Protein backbone atom coordinates (compact mmCIF):
# COMPACT_ATOMS: atom_id res chain seq x y z
CA UNK A 1 0.00 0.00 0.00
CA UNK A 2 1.38 3.45 -0.82
CA UNK A 3 1.64 6.37 1.58
CA UNK A 4 -1.42 8.18 0.21
CA UNK A 5 -3.59 5.09 0.67
CA UNK A 6 -2.27 4.65 4.23
CA UNK A 7 -3.11 8.27 5.04
CA UNK A 8 -6.62 7.93 3.65
CA UNK A 9 -7.16 4.77 5.66
CA UNK A 10 -6.05 6.54 8.83
CA UNK A 11 -8.24 9.57 8.08
CA UNK A 12 -11.25 7.32 7.66
CA UNK A 13 -10.45 5.52 10.91
CA UNK A 14 -9.92 8.80 12.80
CA UNK A 15 -13.18 10.25 11.49
CA UNK A 16 -15.06 7.31 12.99
CA UNK A 17 -13.08 7.11 16.25
CA UNK A 18 -15.10 7.79 19.41
CA UNK A 19 -12.56 6.84 22.11
CA UNK A 20 -11.54 10.14 23.78
CA UNK A 21 -8.64 8.51 25.62
CA UNK A 22 -7.20 7.14 22.41
CA UNK A 23 -7.60 10.54 20.75
CA UNK A 24 -5.70 12.15 23.62
CA UNK A 25 -2.92 9.57 23.29
CA UNK A 26 -2.72 10.24 19.55
CA UNK A 27 -2.53 13.99 20.16
CA UNK A 28 0.27 13.45 22.68
CA UNK A 29 2.11 11.25 20.18
CA UNK A 30 1.75 14.01 17.58
CA UNK A 31 3.07 16.68 19.99
CA UNK A 32 6.07 14.51 20.84
CA UNK A 33 6.79 13.77 17.18
CA UNK A 34 6.61 17.48 16.31
CA UNK A 35 8.88 18.38 19.23
CA UNK A 36 11.41 15.72 18.20
CA UNK A 37 11.37 16.95 14.60
CA UNK A 38 11.89 20.54 15.76
CA UNK A 39 14.75 19.58 18.08
CA UNK A 40 16.38 17.57 15.31
CA UNK A 41 16.30 20.65 13.08
CA UNK A 42 18.20 22.80 15.60
CA UNK A 43 21.88 23.38 15.00
CA UNK A 44 24.11 24.34 17.91
CA UNK A 45 26.20 27.50 17.53
CA UNK A 46 29.93 27.32 17.45
CA UNK A 47 31.88 29.44 19.93
CA UNK A 48 32.88 31.75 17.08
CA UNK A 49 29.24 32.19 16.03
CA UNK A 50 28.23 32.94 19.61
CA UNK A 51 30.99 35.52 20.03
CA UNK A 52 30.12 37.16 16.69
CA UNK A 53 26.46 37.33 17.71
CA UNK A 54 27.34 38.90 21.08
CA UNK A 55 29.62 41.45 19.40
CA UNK A 56 26.91 42.35 16.88
CA UNK A 57 24.42 42.76 19.72
CA UNK A 58 26.83 45.03 21.61
CA UNK A 59 27.33 47.19 18.49
CA UNK A 60 23.54 47.44 18.01
CA UNK A 61 23.06 48.48 21.64
CA UNK A 62 25.82 51.12 21.36
CA UNK A 63 24.08 52.46 18.23
CA UNK A 64 20.79 52.70 20.13
CA UNK A 65 19.22 49.87 18.15
CA UNK A 66 17.36 48.16 20.93
CA UNK A 67 13.97 48.07 22.55
CA UNK A 68 13.33 48.42 26.27
CA UNK A 69 11.85 45.48 28.12
CA UNK A 70 8.88 47.65 29.05
CA UNK A 71 8.11 48.37 25.38
CA UNK A 72 8.55 44.70 24.42
CA UNK A 73 6.20 43.59 27.21
CA UNK A 74 3.64 46.24 26.22
CA UNK A 75 3.70 44.96 22.63
CA UNK A 76 3.22 41.40 23.86
CA UNK A 77 0.29 42.48 26.00
CA UNK A 78 -1.34 44.27 23.06
CA UNK A 79 -1.04 41.13 20.91
CA UNK A 80 -2.82 39.00 23.49
N, C-alpha and C positions, 0 to 999 in steps of 0.2 A: 504494500500500500504506500502511496506517495505522501508527502508531507501535507499537501492540501487536503487530501482525503482524510488524513488523521485529524487535522484541525476541524474539519466539518463534522466528523464523528464526535469529537469532544464538545463542540458547540451544541450539537443536538442533545447530547447527554446533559450538559450543563443547563440548558434551557428547561429540561424536564426535572432537574434535581430539586428535591424538597428538603433535604437534610441540612438544617442550618449549621450544625456542628461540622459537617463535612465542608460546607461552603467556607466557614471560618478557617478551617485547616488549609484549604486551597488558597485562600487569600494570604494567609501567613506564608505559605510556600512561595507564592508570587513575590511578596515583599522581600523575603530572604534571597530569592533568585535575583531580583533587581538590585538589592544591596551588594550582593557578590559581584554582579556584572559591573556595577559602578566602581567598587573597590579595585577590581581587576584593571579598570581603565586608568586608574591613577598612576602617575609616574612621580617617584620621589625626586626632589630637587638635589642637585649636587651642591657641595659647599660653595663652589664658585657662583652658581646660580643664586643661591641664598644671599651671598654677600653682595652681588650685583643688584639684587632686588632691594636690599636694605639701603644701599648707596643711592639708588634711584629714588627711593622713598624719602631719604634725608634731603636730597636735592629739591624734590617737590615741596617738602615742608618749608625749606629755606626760601623757596620762591613764592610761598603763600598759597600753594596749590593743595589745600586740604579743606576738610569740612569738620566743624566742631562736632563733638559727640551729641551735644544738645540738638543741633540741626539734624543730624542723622536720625536720632530717636524721634524727633518731631515728624520727619518724613515717613518713618516706619509707622508711626501712629496714624498718620493721615491715610496711609494705604490700607490699614485695617479697618 
